[in-house]
Amino acid sequence: MALRIAVIGESWVTAALDPYEPDSTEATYWHARHKLTAAARVLNEKLVSSDITPELATELTLQIEQITTQLSAAKQIEGWWT
C-alpha cells in the first residue's frame, strides 16, 4: 500500500488507502480516473448552478455530446449495476 496526496474532489481516506505503488501502471490508471470523476462532479455542480444563455447551453451541449461519443467508443465495463 502506498501513501499519496489526494487529488481535488477525492477523499484523503481514499488516497491513504491506495493499494498501488506510486507511478505504477495501476496507480496511473486509477489516478487519471479519479481526476476525471472529480472534474465531472465540478462540471455537474456548475451545470446546475450557472445562469447561462441558450447559446452557451447549446454550445456546451455539443461539447458534452462529443465527450459522450468518445466515452461510448471506449471499452464498456459491465457489472451488477448494469
C-alpha positions as CSV (number, residue, x, y, z in Angstrom):
1,M,0.0,0.0,0.0
2,A,1.3,3.4,-0.9
3,L,0.6,6.8,0.7
4,R,-0.1,9.6,-1.6
5,I,-1.7,13.1,-1.7
6,A,-5.4,13.2,-2.5
7,V,-6.4,14.9,-5.8
8,I,-9.1,17.6,-5.8
9,G,-12.5,16.2,-5.0
10,E,-11.0,12.9,-3.6
11,S,-11.3,11.8,0.0
12,W,-8.0,11.8,1.9
13,V,-9.1,8.3,3.1
14,T,-9.2,7.0,-0.4
15,A,-5.7,8.4,-1.1
16,A,-4.3,6.9,2.1
17,L,-5.7,3.5,1.3
18,D,-4.4,3.5,-2.3
19,P,-3.1,-0.1,-2.8
20,Y,-0.8,0.7,-5.7
21,E,2.8,1.8,-5.7
22,P,3.3,5.3,-6.9
23,D,4.0,5.6,-10.7
24,S,2.8,2.0,-11.3
25,T,0.6,1.3,-14.3
26,E,-2.4,0.7,-11.9
27,A,-1.8,3.8,-9.9
28,T,-1.6,6.0,-13.0
29,Y,-4.8,4.4,-14.4
30,W,-6.8,5.0,-11.2
31,H,-5.3,8.4,-10.5
32,A,-6.5,9.5,-14.0
33,R,-9.9,8.1,-13.4
34,H,-10.2,9.8,-10.0
35,K,-9.2,13.1,-11.6
36,L,-11.8,12.6,-14.3
37,T,-14.6,11.9,-11.9
38,A,-13.6,14.9,-9.7
39,A,-13.8,17.1,-12.8
40,A,-17.1,15.6,-13.8
41,R,-18.5,16.4,-10.3
42,V,-17.4,20.0,-10.5
43,L,-18.9,20.3,-14.0
44,N,-22.2,18.9,-12.8
45,E,-22.3,21.4,-10.0
46,K,-21.6,24.3,-12.4
47,L,-24.2,23.0,-14.9
48,V,-26.8,23.1,-12.1
49,S,-25.8,26.5,-10.6
50,S,-24.9,28.6,-13.6
51,D,-27.3,31.0,-15.2
52,I,-26.2,30.8,-18.9
53,T,-27.6,31.9,-22.2
54,P,-29.4,29.5,-24.5
55,E,-26.5,29.9,-27.0
56,L,-23.9,28.8,-24.4
57,A,-26.2,26.0,-23.3
58,T,-26.3,24.8,-27.0
59,E,-22.5,25.1,-27.3
60,L,-21.9,23.2,-24.1
61,T,-24.4,20.5,-25.1
62,L,-22.5,19.8,-28.3
63,Q,-19.2,19.6,-26.3
64,I,-20.7,17.2,-23.8
65,E,-22.2,15.1,-26.6
66,Q,-18.7,14.9,-28.2
67,I,-17.2,13.7,-24.9
68,T,-20.1,11.2,-24.5
69,T,-19.3,9.9,-28.0
70,Q,-15.6,9.5,-27.1
71,L,-16.5,7.6,-24.0
72,S,-19.0,5.4,-25.9
73,A,-16.2,4.3,-28.2
74,A,-14.1,3.1,-25.3
75,K,-14.4,-0.4,-23.8
76,Q,-17.5,-0.5,-21.6
77,I,-17.5,-2.2,-18.2
78,E,-20.5,-4.2,-17.1
79,G,-21.2,-5.2,-13.5
80,W,-24.0,-5.7,-11.0
81,W,-25.2,-2.1,-11.5
82,T,-25.9,-2.6,-15.2
